[in-house]
């Protein structure tokens, strides 16, 4: 049995990154949130200096929404914090890659399995272990797509059925009045959802010379 005291907390790791690399930059490279299935997946990268072209460390975290405990309401926040902490561990060169929070989750699951599907009575509850297995299989097969980006950041996944028709796509987190176009997918012949041809967010400078101006914040 492991000892929680042997593991460092995510907040402590993040602070040590700030102490050792005052000009650092944390960046969420990829984020996927499925509100219907109740899981979130995040990829974090850390730059020693904000001006570095390539990250010094990259790591991933996954969380499932539960029907009790902190992951009932803060499952997305926990995923981001865990991703930050794991990535910080790679940069700092820690002996134990998991954070204290990771091992606390392992401890909870070993004592009492937590249901990951949140809507009681609306559909069969999926055990967390099964959800994790599906996630790993998706990662290995490359089936997880990157969520599109709009003017307000990573778009929210919308999936379900209305008036007898299934739908799948992404909408702006700011709602219908944001001015951002929703990205609705279509089913192909093999039954797979295919994204629209038009990207969710594009930058179209008037000329090549304007690219540097936009990068410098002059346009």
C-alpha positions, 0 to 999 in steps of 0.5 A, spaced: 500 500 500 502 506 498 503 512 503 500 519 501 506 522 504 511 520 499 507 524 493 507 531 492 501 536 491 500 539 484 500 546 488 507 545 491 509 543 484 506 549 480 509 553 485 516 550 485 516 551 477 514 559 478 520 559 483 525 556 479 523 559 472 520 566 473 518 567 466 515 560 465 508 559 461 503 554 462 499 552 456 493 548 455 494 545 448 488 540 448 482 540 452 476 536 451 470 536 455 464 531 454 458 533 458 453 528 456 458 522 458 461 526 464 469 526 462 474 531 461 481 530 458 487 535 458 494 536 455 498 541 458 505 544 456 510 548 460 515 553 457 521 555 461 521 562 458 514 564 455 518 566 449 521 559 448 518 556 441 518 549 444 515 546 451 520 543 456 514 538 458 508 536 456 503 531 460 496 529 460 490 528 465 483 525 465 477 526 470 470 523 470 464 527 473 462 523 479 455 523 483 458 525 490 465 528 492 469 534 489 468 531 482 461 532 482 462 540 481 469 541 480 471 535 475 474 540 470 478 544 474 481 538 478 483 535 471 486 542 469 490 542 476 492 535 475 494 536 468 499 542 471 501 538 476 503 532 472 507 536 467 510 540 472 513 534 475 516 532 468 519 539 468 522 538 475 524 531 475 521 528 480 521 521 483 514 520 483 510 522 477 503 522 480 501 527 484 498 527 491 491 528 488 492 523 483 494 518 489 488 520 493 483 519 487 486 512 486 485 511 494 478 513 493 477 508 487 480 502 491 475 503 497 469 505 494 467 505 486 465 512 484 460 512 478 462 516 472 455 518 469 452 523 472 444 523 471 441 518 476 435 514 473 436 517 466 441 512 463 445 506 466 451 508 470 458 507 467 463 504 472 469 509 472 474 503 470 470 502 464 470 509 462 478 509 463 478 503 459 474 506 453 479 513 454 485 509 453 483 505 447 481 512 444 488 515 445 491 509 442 487 509 436 487 516 435 480 517 435 480 523 440 479 529 435 481 536 438 476 541 440 475 546 435 477 554 437 473 560 436 474 567 438 472 565 446 477 559 446 475 552 446 468 550 444 464 546 448 461 539 445 454 538 444 451 531 443 444 528 443 438 527 440 432 532 438 426 530 434 428 523 432 435 526 430 442 525 433 446 531 433 454 532 434 458 538 434 461 544 438 458 551 440 461 557 443 462 557 451 459 564 451 452 562 448 448 564 442 449 571 442 457 570 442 457 571 434 461 565 433 459 560 428 457 553 431 460 547 428 455 541 427 458 535 424 455 530 419 455 522 419 458 519 414 457 512 410 461 508 416 457 512 421 462 516 424 461 524 425 465 528 420 467 535 422 465 541 417 469 543 412 470 550 414 474 551 420 471 553 427 476 559 427 481 562 421 485 568 421 485 571 414 490 577 414 490 582 408 497 580 406 503 576 408 506 583 411 500 583 416 501 576 419 507 579 423 503 585 425 497 580 428 503 576 432 505 583 435 498 585 437 498 591 432 492 589 429 
